[in-house]
């Protein structure tokens, strides 16, 4: 009798998890219907690039902003010659204990010291989406990108990159004028 109750509890837990997934899918469907257009995602091979960066454990994605001053202070005026980037070394939309890397991309190595490191990001195949809008929309964009990958037979194979092509100063989460390329390293699903 005890084994049957345990089995029932396990099944109830699975049903609750599936209900949660169904609710999330329904919310994404509603959001996509509101936004009206499907994502225009391109599969491409990224170029190798040099990055000067620092990493930290964050409790929220916007907290990545606290890492950039260290990078920009050490690089000085040279930082303006590069392109800002964030790399997420954790699953998309992870709540808390987020492993984030803030940096600047360059075409050549840069001498750095202290907490900063300079290394070359390798060329990888990515699912690339250029987002026009605020950072506040990222959760929805990441959910839609995840669905797109599932629907098209791709799966993430590395750390996600956000390349900030056009942002304001000071940086705000709600600025609708930003342009960000989101890159998921991908491989074909088995």
Secondary structure, 3 states (H helix, E strand, C coil): CHHHHHHHHHHHHHHHHHHHHHHHHHHHHHHHHHHCCCCCCEEEECCCEEEEEEEEEECCHHHHHHHHHHHHHHHHHHHHHCEEEEEECCCCCCCCCEEEEEEEEECCCCCCCCCCEEEEECCCEEEEEEEECCHHHHHHHHHHHHHHHHHHCEEECCCEEEEEEECCCCCCCCCCCCEEEEEEEEEECC
